[in-house]
Amino acid sequence: MPEVLFVCVHNAGRSLMAAGLLDRYAQGRVHVRSPGDQINPAVVTVMEEVGVA
């Protein structure tokens, strides 16, 4: 199975959002990882708005 690791400088938004989107749309065909553990609240809001959170 392909594996994708998303990493960004602060890792509180872009990489976590990208990982969430790929995980949803890949439907289990790709193993998605992002090392972030603290998510920016604005990212959570946006992810909820598009139905990915």
C-alpha positions in Angstrom: 0.0 0.0 0.0 1.4 3.5 -0.8 2.3 5.6 2.1 2.3 9.4 2.2 3.9 11.6 4.9 2.8 15.2 5.1 5.1 17.6 6.9 5.2 21.4 7.1 7.2 23.9 9.1 4.8 24.5 12.0 2.8 21.3 11.3 -0.3 22.7 12.8 -2.4 23.3 9.7 -1.3 22.6 6.1 0.1 19.1 6.5 -2.7 18.0 8.9 -5.3 19.3 6.5 -3.7 17.6 3.5 -3.4 14.4 5.4 -7.1 14.5 6.4 -8.2 15.3 2.9 -6.1 12.5 1.3 -7.2 10.0 3.9 -10.9 10.7 3.2 -10.6 10.7 -0.6 -8.2 7.8 -0.8 -10.8 5.6 0.9 -8.2 3.3 2.5 -6.1 2.9 -0.6 -3.2 5.0 0.9 -1.7 5.0 4.3 -1.6 8.7 5.3 0.6 10.1 8.1 1.4 13.5 9.6 3.5 13.9 12.7 1.5 16.9 14.1 -0.3 16.6 17.4 -1.6 20.1 18.0 -4.1 21.3 15.4 -4.7 25.0 14.8 -8.3 25.7 15.8 -8.9 27.5 12.4 -7.9 24.3 10.6 -10.5 22.3 12.7 -13.2 24.8 11.7 -12.3 24.5 8.0 -12.1 20.7 8.1 -15.6 20.6 9.8 -17.0 22.9 7.1 -15.9 20.5 4.3 -16.9 17.4 6.3 -13.5 16.0 6.9 -13.1 16.5 10.7 
